[in-house]
Amino acid sequence: MAEPAGPDEVYFEFTALGGSVKVAAIHAATGVEVSVIGPASAAQADLERLALQKLKLRLKAAAEGRL
């Protein structure tokens, strides 16, 4: 049996789109998802960092009732 996701667990999904890559960041505990698109030549860590930053801003906005 799988353990429940931790409160800060995030899943990343990468999808190649021609010369670009779409990165989805999904917050495991809430199911909130955001995505970013970057060049296929960008480092995976850079794209993950960008998607994570966007996800954190989205979660903060939701917590503050701005959505």
RAGI-V519857 format. One record per helix or strand of 3 or more residues. SS is the DSSP state (helix for helix, strand for strand). FROM is the first residue (numbers start at 1). TO is the last residue. If there is no record, write none. Layout:
SS;FROM;TO / SS;FROM;TO
This chain:
strand;10;17 / strand;20;27 / strand;33;39 / helix;44;63
